[in-house]
Amino acid sequence: MKVQIDSGRCQGHGRCYDLAPDLFGDDDEGFGKVIGDGVVPPDQDREARLAVANCPEHAIELDEGDLT
């Protein structure tokens, strides 16, 4: 599973990095950004889904395709 943020939609509410601080951070202007390559470790699946579900602008996308 992999996450990404659509920077055109993000308004900087910060819910993603509050709910999943190991997956998301904020840039210099306070907008959300993915940490690293966006691959979600299996033990952080729940946090990734919470971040997706709680983004007011639906700016976070979750790709559950095969990453191998």
N, C-alpha and C positions, 0 to 999 in steps of 0.2 A: 504494500500500500504506500502511496505517495501523496503528499499534500502540496498545493501551490496556492498562491494568493493572486487574484486579479487586481493589480494596483490601480486600475481605472475605477474599480468599484469601492475599494477600501476607503473608509472615512476616518479611520484612526480611533475607533471606540476602545480598542485594546482587549476585547474579550478573548481573542485567540491567545494572546500571550499571558493573560491572567489564568486561563483554563489549562493551557498546555505550554508552560514556559520552556520546556525542553525542545519543543518543536517550532515555536514562534518567538520572535523578538520584535523590537520596534526600530525603525530607522531614525535618522536625525530629526525628522519632522513629526515623529510619533505614529507613523503609519506602520501597520503590521508587515512583517517580512518572515519568510521561512528561514529557519536556521539550517545550515548545511545544504544537502542535496534534496531535502524534502522526504526522504525515505523514513517511514514510521516504523520504529521497532515494534515487535509484536506486543510487548508489555505496555505500549503507549497508544494502542488502538482506541481505547475508550476515550482518552483525552483528545485525540484527533477528531473523533466523531462529535464530541461535545463542542469543540471549537467550530466545526462546520455548522452544527445545528444552532449555535448561538450567535453567529455572525449576522447582524441586522441587514447588511447589504448583500448577503449570500456571495461574498467575495472569495471564499475559500472553496477550492475544489478538491475532491478526493478521488484519486485514481486507484482503483482496486485491481487493476490489470496485473498480469504476470510480470514481475520485475527481473526475472532471471534471464 
